[in-house]
Amino acid sequence: MVVQTLRSIGGYVGAVAGAPVRMITPTRPLPHKEYDETLRTLSEASVEKYFNAFKDIDWDAPEMALPEDDERWILPTLDLLGAHPWYQSLPKARQIEVGRHRLTAMVKTGSQFEQLLLLGGTQFLMGVDNGDPEFRYFMHELTEETHHIQMFQEFTNRVCPDVSGAPGWLMRAIPLVGHLGGLYPALFFSIILAGEEPIDHVQKEYLRSISDGHPLMTRIMAIHIAEEARHIGFAHAWLEEHAPSLNPVSRLALGVLTPLAMRLGADAIIIPSRADRELMGMPDEVVREVWGTGPEAAAFRRHLFADVRMLFDNLGLRTPLTRWSWKVLGVDGRPARFRAEPPSAAA
């Protein structure tokens, strides 16, 4: 009786969310050979090439030292804050201090997003059938995310332990968002992309443009980019496999809610929280000028999600009924022509 009641409640919640009821009665479309081969390749790659936060980074090496006057923490102009007159007018010592805070705050927020992924990912795996290759690969991914969290947290502890990271609203929402992994996995995988795509794009642009960055930062970014490529690839592949079988209400909801997730995720990662802005002594008007509605900020946000727009166009999820959401939330624009297309190629 209790089990039947729980199943009924689960079915009702899933129906209201427009979701396949995966956690209570998991279902999967007929397996596609190409998709299962992708999962096998990703799983084997995770076994053959992976990183350990405390084995593959020599934290105490001389070149990893963190002197307070190290000018390599000065923000480059490719960062919207680094290019702003307020930052440019600061004395060099303050530029170094603010740069350390800014970069560490993004790293800390990245670790908090990874923890959200772990929470929702375990909920998702509760509903995966025995023998489904999705379980093996996604468990590899969650294992890698634990190393990323350790790596990001150790960086935070050593570089700027005073930062807070994600804004308060996100920290309060994380337990609720985690449940989407079981109740509405399609939206959960879109939220994964909302967190992973901005971090991936920012780190790639940093490594492409900066030749003399601090070796601790560049090493962490290189490790994260290498493994994040698999994680982003799986989120794309999962949506390509499962989104076509969603019911019309769920597809409509996914097309409308994904841009909201993209905007909230990008803002949480890119814009320092109020606590971190106070730590950096950043005036509110600077925040509005740097990350508000100006053309540079708008272009930056559009670029972050070109890959997601390409994916959703291919899945038929950006339609006249959903496109308004992408425009209103400032994440619309030309879709990428290929994965990880750099801004220069998109121009």
C-alpha positions as MATLAB code, in Angstrom:
seq = 'MVVQTLRSIGGYVGAVAGAPVRMITPTRPLPHKEYDETLRTLSEASVEKYFNAFKDIDWDAPEMALPEDDERWILPTLDLLGAHPWYQSLPKARQIEVGRHRLTAMVKTGSQFEQLLLLGGTQFLMGVDNGDPEFRYFMHELTEETHHIQMFQEFTNRVCPDVSGAPGWLMRAIPLVGHLGGLYPALFFSIILAGEEPIDHVQKEYLRSISDGHPLMTRIMAIHIAEEARHIGFAHAWLEEHAPSLNPVSRLALGVLTPLAMRLGADAIIIPSRADRELMGMPDEVVREVWGTGPEAAAFRRHLFADVRMLFDNLGLRTPLTRWSWKVLGVDGRPARFRAEPPSAAA';
ca = [
       0.000    0.000    0.000;
       2.753    2.438    0.946;
       4.757    1.586   -2.176;
       1.726    2.105   -4.393;
       1.025    5.444   -2.738;
       4.609    6.576   -3.274;
       4.430    5.544   -6.920;
       1.205    7.495   -7.364;
       2.724   10.583   -5.785;
       5.831   10.213   -7.928;
       3.729    9.806  -11.038;
       1.685   12.879  -10.201;
       4.746   15.050   -9.568;
       6.368   13.835  -12.776;
       3.235   14.526  -14.771;
       2.925   18.045  -13.373;
       6.577   18.678  -14.235;
       6.007   17.337  -17.729;
       8.675   14.750  -17.048;
       9.135   11.076  -17.674;
       8.648    9.413  -14.269;
      12.183    8.134  -14.108;
      12.816    7.862  -10.381;
       9.752    5.698   -9.638;
       9.239    3.807  -12.893;
      12.394    4.331  -14.961;
      12.001    4.031  -18.686;
      14.357    4.303  -21.587;
      13.809    4.400  -25.335;
      14.916    1.379  -27.298;
      18.730    1.446  -27.094;
      20.467    3.027  -30.042;
      23.720    1.399  -31.058;
      25.439    4.724  -31.767;
      24.467    6.152  -28.368;
      25.590    3.033  -26.497;
      28.881    3.153  -28.395;
      29.316    6.770  -27.282;
      28.762    5.712  -23.678;
      31.291    2.901  -24.023;
      33.877    5.267  -25.508;
      33.330    7.824  -22.746;
      33.588    5.153  -20.051;
      36.815    3.742  -21.470;
      38.283    7.237  -21.781;
      37.462    7.901  -18.123;
      39.398    4.783  -17.136;
      42.357    5.424  -19.420;
      42.821    9.164  -18.760;
      41.801   10.747  -15.491;
      43.295   13.104  -12.919;
      43.638   13.141   -9.156;
      43.530   16.496   -7.379;
      46.449   15.671   -5.091;
      48.493   13.476   -7.384;
      48.501   15.423  -10.627;
      49.073   18.877   -9.146;
      52.307   19.548   -7.268;
      50.762   22.020   -4.847;
      53.971   22.664   -2.924;
      56.347   23.016   -5.879;
      58.331   26.294   -5.881;
      56.641   27.504   -9.068;
      53.246   27.109   -7.380;
      54.142   29.607   -4.639;
      51.660   32.422   -4.066;
      53.491   35.644   -3.188;
      51.137   38.560   -2.468;
      52.792   40.816   -5.070;
      52.557   38.341   -7.979;
      51.425   40.379  -11.000;
      50.168   37.279  -12.800;
      46.911   37.685  -10.835;
      46.159   40.979  -12.595;
      43.005   40.452  -14.648;
      43.479   40.432  -18.429;
      41.391   42.715  -20.595;
      39.533   39.721  -22.015;
      37.757   39.664  -18.653;
      34.984   42.271  -18.683;
      35.999   43.501  -15.239;
      39.672   43.568  -16.185;
      38.863   45.866  -19.119;
      36.713   48.269  -17.077;
      38.090   51.759  -16.204;
      37.409   51.191  -12.487;
      39.746   48.211  -12.394;
      42.283   49.811  -14.707;
      42.499   52.848  -12.409;
      43.365   50.810   -9.309;
      46.935   50.770   -7.992;
      48.831   47.684   -9.072;
      48.715   46.130   -5.590;
      44.903   46.481   -5.563;
      44.648   45.075   -9.090;
      46.509   41.983   -7.878;
      44.290   41.689   -4.803;
      41.027   42.132   -6.711;
      42.238   39.758   -9.443;
      42.960   37.035   -6.887;
      39.534   37.501   -5.354;
      37.787   37.550   -8.734;
      39.448   34.417  -10.094;
      39.078   32.503   -6.837;
      35.401   33.423   -6.537;
      34.738   31.860   -9.948;
      36.679   28.737   -8.956;
      34.718   28.456   -5.708;
      31.415   28.896   -7.548;
      32.537   26.169   -9.946;
      33.034   23.772   -7.034;
      29.546   24.586   -5.735;
      28.041   23.852   -9.160;
      29.916   20.539   -9.173;
      28.335   19.708   -5.812;
      24.907   20.473   -7.297;
      25.739   18.056  -10.109;
      26.669   15.360   -7.568;
      23.420   15.853   -5.679;
      21.231   15.671   -8.769;
      23.393   13.009  -10.395;
      22.882   10.539   -7.565;
      19.128   11.170   -7.752;
      19.264   10.472  -11.489;
      21.211    7.236  -11.046;
      18.624    5.932   -8.583;
      16.275    5.549  -11.551;
      18.649    3.922  -14.037;
      17.941    0.276  -14.870;
      20.410   -2.505  -14.173;
      22.543   -3.064  -17.253;
      22.021    0.447  -18.630;
      25.440    1.772  -19.779;
      24.384    5.246  -18.690;
      25.009    4.182  -15.089;
      28.622    3.210  -15.650;
      29.602    6.347  -17.542;
      27.748    8.818  -15.334;
      29.252    7.214  -12.236;
      32.683    7.811  -13.800;
      31.683   11.431  -14.317;
      30.531   11.892  -10.733;
      33.807   10.396   -9.538;
      35.714   12.926  -11.635;
      33.583   15.736  -10.265;
      34.615   14.840   -6.709;
      38.246   15.362   -7.748;
      37.309   18.675   -9.362;
      35.653   19.805   -6.137;
      38.757   18.869   -4.153;
      40.964   20.623   -6.702;
      38.863   23.798   -6.718;
      38.567   23.853   -2.930;
      42.306   23.397   -2.392;
      42.920   26.266   -4.827;
      40.430   28.412   -2.888;
      42.032   27.565    0.445;
      45.483   28.528   -0.791;
      44.743   31.550   -2.977;
      41.870   33.429   -1.311;
      40.003   31.555    1.439;
      37.812   34.590    2.214;
      35.644   34.247   -0.910;
      32.044   33.020   -0.740;
      31.448   31.900   -4.313;
      27.864   31.377   -5.460;
      25.149   33.885   -4.531;
      22.888   33.064   -1.603;
      19.843   32.319   -3.749;
      21.711   29.567   -5.567;
      23.022   27.995   -2.369;
      19.471   27.846   -1.022;
      18.148   26.409   -4.296;
      20.742   23.631   -4.694;
      18.855   20.995   -2.616;
      15.681   21.635   -4.627;
      17.436   21.608   -7.992;
      19.097   18.313   -7.062;
      15.717   16.575   -7.041;
      15.301   17.353  -10.738;
      17.857   14.634  -11.439;
      15.153   12.099  -10.600;
      11.940   13.979  -11.378;
      12.835   15.825  -14.585;
      16.235   14.645  -15.843;
      15.943   16.477  -19.172;
      15.828   19.821  -17.371;
      18.549   18.654  -14.978;
      20.907   17.919  -17.886;
      20.144   21.377  -19.281;
      21.073   22.838  -15.886;
      24.324   20.859  -16.042;
      25.110   22.632  -19.307;
      24.125   25.971  -17.749;
      26.907   25.481  -15.215;
      29.503   23.679  -17.304;
      29.396   25.659  -20.545;
      30.254   29.088  -19.020;
      33.153   27.711  -16.967;
      34.475   25.763  -19.958;
      34.288   28.761  -22.299;
      35.933   31.144  -19.809;
      38.778   28.720  -19.104;
      39.417   28.011  -22.780;
      39.498   31.713  -23.615;
      41.891   32.315  -20.719;
      44.324   29.620  -21.863;
      44.074   30.701  -25.517;
      44.832   34.334  -24.688;
      47.153   34.276  -21.658;
      50.703   33.008  -22.074;
      52.032   33.980  -18.648;
      49.250   33.026  -16.242;
      50.038   31.635  -12.821;
      50.990   27.932  -13.269;
      48.615   26.819  -10.507;
      45.672   28.410  -12.292;
      46.689   27.170  -15.736;
      47.276   23.609  -14.486;
      43.864   23.453  -12.844;
      42.186   24.859  -15.942;
      43.938   22.379  -18.234;
      42.857   19.429  -16.082;
      39.291   20.673  -15.833;
      38.958   21.353  -19.568;
      40.280   17.875  -20.430;
      37.706   16.042  -18.308;
      34.897   18.545  -18.775;
      34.919   17.799  -22.493;
      33.574   14.320  -21.654;
      30.996   15.714  -19.231;
      29.627   18.267  -21.668;
      29.677   15.661  -24.434;
      27.592   13.294  -22.317;
      25.010   15.971  -21.465;
      24.644   16.735  -25.196;
      24.426   13.039  -26.060;
      21.875   12.325  -23.304;
      19.591   15.104  -24.506;
      19.992   14.010  -28.133;
      18.985   10.481  -27.119;
      16.101   11.268  -24.770;
      14.631   14.666  -25.657;
      12.909   13.409  -28.851;
      10.845   10.950  -26.778;
       9.563   13.558  -24.311;
       5.870   14.395  -24.441;
       4.873   17.729  -26.041;
       4.307   19.470  -22.690;
       7.732   18.409  -21.435;
       9.399   19.538  -24.664;
       7.693   22.928  -24.458;
       8.711   23.321  -20.814;
      12.289   22.338  -21.629;
      12.474   24.865  -24.449;
      11.187   27.673  -22.213;
      13.014   26.826  -18.962;
      16.445   26.067  -20.428;
      17.168   29.735  -21.309;
      16.277   30.658  -17.726;
      18.741   28.065  -16.451;
      21.372   29.383  -18.886;
      21.010   32.992  -17.751;
      20.924   32.170  -14.035;
      23.870   29.787  -14.334;
      26.003   32.238  -16.307;
      25.254   35.140  -13.968;
      26.014   33.043  -10.872;
      29.420   32.041  -12.257;
      30.485   35.238  -14.013;
      29.103   37.947  -11.709;
      30.641   37.955   -8.216;
      28.160   37.505   -5.377;
      27.351   40.492   -3.184;
      29.600   39.113   -0.444;
      32.524   38.808   -2.870;
      31.882   42.243   -4.381;
      32.084   43.734   -0.901;
      35.301   41.804   -0.328;
      36.724   43.345   -3.513;
      35.368   46.820   -2.735;
      33.474   46.865   -6.024;
      30.821   49.618   -6.328;
      27.328   48.606   -7.468;
      27.503   50.934  -10.470;
      30.581   49.063  -11.711;
      28.635   45.802  -11.522;
      25.838   47.303  -13.597;
      28.260   48.726  -16.156;
      30.337   45.542  -16.491;
      27.648   42.848  -16.466;
      24.446   44.776  -17.161;
      22.741   45.334  -20.478;
      25.696   46.868  -22.316;
      26.736   45.496  -25.711;
      29.912   43.810  -24.415;
      28.088   41.930  -21.656;
      25.260   40.961  -24.017;
      27.704   39.645  -26.629;
      29.573   37.694  -23.968;
      26.399   35.986  -22.702;
      25.315   35.114  -26.233;
      28.657   33.495  -26.966;
      28.565   31.299  -23.844;
      25.611   29.281  -25.070;
      26.135   29.043  -28.819;
      26.700   25.279  -28.439;
      23.445   24.856  -26.515;
      21.535   26.804  -29.150;
      22.974   24.498  -31.814;
      21.890   21.464  -29.781;
      18.369   22.763  -29.167;
      17.963   23.765  -32.811;
      18.955   20.251  -33.864;
      16.430   18.807  -31.397;
      13.632   21.097  -32.588;
      13.309   22.671  -29.135;
      13.780   26.283  -30.244;
      10.445   26.987  -31.882;
       8.160   30.015  -32.246;
       6.629   28.947  -28.913;
       9.956   28.943  -27.052;
      12.238   31.397  -28.868;
      10.820   34.359  -26.960;
      12.362   32.960  -23.763;
      15.858   32.900  -25.281;
      15.474   36.519  -26.458;
      13.978   37.875  -23.236;
      16.687   36.254  -21.130;
      19.515   37.519  -23.330;
      20.907   34.136  -24.396;
      19.677   34.132  -27.991;
      21.875   34.485  -31.043;
      23.466   32.521  -33.843;
      24.004   28.857  -32.982;
      27.513   27.458  -33.157;
      28.567   25.765  -36.378;
      30.549   23.193  -34.406;
      31.193   22.351  -30.768;
      33.404   24.809  -28.826;
      33.537   27.265  -31.731;
      35.779   30.170  -30.585;
      34.532   33.779  -30.845;
      36.979   34.569  -33.683;
      35.492   31.779  -35.790;
      31.978   32.900  -34.974;
      32.594   36.508  -35.996;
];
